[in-house]
Amino acid sequence: MNLATGQRPPLMMRAVPYLPLGLFAALGAVLAYVVRLPCRTGGWNDQVSTYQNFCYTDIYPLYFDRQLATQDPYFAHVPFDKQVEYPVVLGEVMQVLARIARAVVGGGIENAAPQAVLFYDLTVIVLGVSLVAGVLLMAAVAGPTRRWDALWYALAPSVILAAYINWDLVAGALSMGMLLAWARRRQVLAGVLLGLAIATKFYPLMFVGALLLLTLRTARWRPFLVTLGSAAAAWLVVNLPFMVLAWDGWRRFYVFSQERGIDWGSPWLFFQNKGWPILGTADVSVLGMFSLAVLCLGIAVLTLAAPRRPRLAQICFLALAAFMMTNKVWSPQFVLWLVPFAVLARPNWKPLALWQIAEMWYFFAIWLYLLTQPPVERPDLGIGDDTYFTAVWGRIITIAIMMAFVVRDVLRPDHDVVRQAGVDDQAGGVFDEAPDRFTLRAAYR
């Protein structure tokens, strides 16, 4: 704002500081495309080549396996395991792009491969735009003094390597949009974007808990309830037509999430592989939810007992990290969920760089490990169990280290580099500078 006139500068003037970040994000998007060029030019047809070139993506094979080449699997009568196993916003993004690919290339089984390549290219454009949008929104959330922290999201090696494995960047842009809208105290918009994010990927649901905890501490109930109501309404608007008209297709994501077994990247896979009795005969879904509940309880106690109200980004990061570490599956692209929140929570390059090294090692390790697993089974080309699990635990340990630093910053706010610049909570919205109304310290005096 111009202090002399009391007016905000024109939009173009406000946008100028963000242009370099947008260009860097576009560069990251292009580099992510280059990483997968060996597969795009034919490598996807051979699993050994795909894994050796580290260019696997879900986008190309799912075009065939989820019947996108021929029909809309949400509404068509296809086997249950061939329906799209994603929430409806993401599912419809996939199906709209599939229709465009079929229309441009032409139908028919003889054109299926060119359709799939075009489907991949169109998806990359959507995901690249989502990355640029997510970086710019993150920069706006970070504020003028820490705007350049968004470079981590634009050019982090793990982001470039994982950007086009799946469709996660769409949810990332919506999540950053939600956070910016909340920071600008536009609760209805924040709720709508949150509802759409949850209808794209399920992990943004963890941010509801973060907002609730800070609401408990500040008693800012009206903004929270407006946001929650808007999120529920937006989620219902996009889900209800599918619930009514395509029940089996709609519920596929929820059934798949419940029935899915232990999968790659999860610490539970290590215990299963080693035959440790920690698993026993228990349902891993129950174990995961119990572990997540314990960690969330700890986050709640931290939030309500800390000497100073934590920042929203700190609690979002802790909640999201807890969700990832206790999940049955931890795919390489999940790093895209955490990068912006990790940077906003604690923009310190040393632990972030250590984590990036661990994520890069896991990215290469998973494909080398899959070379030794069925159906490929080429142990001469890949790595064994013990080497692979060093990568699994590398991610867990480095994220745990970052969580520990964030907890320390919450307990000792003078160590928080964001607040050292005189900022209370740049993403906090109504929480920013809000006095405490309830804390565990006060309750038990």
C-alpha positions, 0 to 999 in steps of 0.5 A: 500500500502507498502510505502517502495516498493510502491506495494499493499499487496497481495489479501489474506493479504488485505482480512484478516481484513475482515474475522471476519466481514464476519463471523459475517455477516454469523452469522447474516444470520444464526440467521435470518434463525433460527427466521423463523424455526417455520414457515419452519416446517409447520407454514406457512400453518396457518396464526395465527401461522405465525403471533404469531411466528413472522416468516412471509415471502413472499417467501413461499406463493408467490411460489404458488400465483405467479404460480412459482410452475408450470411455468414462470409467466413472459412469461406464460399466467397467470392472470395479478394479478398473475404475478411477481410484481418485477423488472426483475432481482429479478423476474428472481432470483425467477424463476431460484430458482423455476426451481431448486426446481421443478427439485430437488423435482420433478414436480406434485401438490403432491410435491408442498409443498416440492418444496416451502420449498426447494425454500425458503431454496435456496432463503435463501442461496442467501439472506445470501450470499447477506448479507455477500457480502453487509457487506464486501462491506460496510466495504470496503466503510467505510475504515480502520478507520471505517471498524467495523461500518459494524457490524451494517449491519451484526448483527443489530436486525432489519436486523436479524428479517427482512432479509428473509421477501422478496428479498431486500438483493440482491439489498442491495449487489448491492447498496453497490457494486455500492458505493464501485466502485464509491469510487474506481473511477470505474465509468463504474462498478459503473453504471453497478451495479447501473443499476442492482440494480434499475432492482432489487428494485427501491429504488437505483434510489434515489442515482442518485439524490445524485450523481447529486447534488454533481456533480453540486457542484463539476462540476465533470460531466464526471464521473457522465455522464459515471456512468449514461450512464452505469447504463442506458445501464445495466438497458436496457440490462436486461429489453429489452428482457422482454419488447419485449417478455413479455410486460405484465409480464414486466410492472406488477411491474410498474402498480402495483406500480402506482395502489397500495393503501395505505398499512402497515407501511405508515404514509398515513395509519394513516391519512386514518385510522383516517379519517383526511382531509389531504387526502381528495379525492387526489390521494395518489400517487400524494401526496406521489410524491409531499411530496418526491419532497418537501423533495428532494428540501430541500436536494438539497438546503442543498447540495448546500448551506452547508459550506462544501461539504456533503459526498455522504453517507450523501446525499444518506441516506437523499434521501433514508429516504425521499423516505421511509417516503413519500411512500404509503407502508413501509414494515418491510423489508425496514429497510434493505435498510436504515441500511448501509446508515444510518451507513455510514452517521452517525456512532453514536450508540445512535440514531442508537440504538434508531432507532433499538428499534423502528424498532423492536417494529414495526416488532412485532407490525405489526404481532400482528396487522394483527392478528386483521385484516381480514381474521384472525380477532382475536382481543383477540390475537393481538393489536388495531389501536392505539397501532399499530400506535405508532409503525408506528410513532416510526419509522418515528420519530427516522428516522427523528431524525437521519436525523436531526443529519445528517443535523446538521453534514452537516451544522457544519462539525466539528460534523461529526465523520467521518471527525473528523478522517481527512477523507473528503469523504471515499465513494466520489470517484471523490468528495473526496477533490474536490473543490467547483465549484458552491454553492448557497452561492457563487451564491447569494453573 
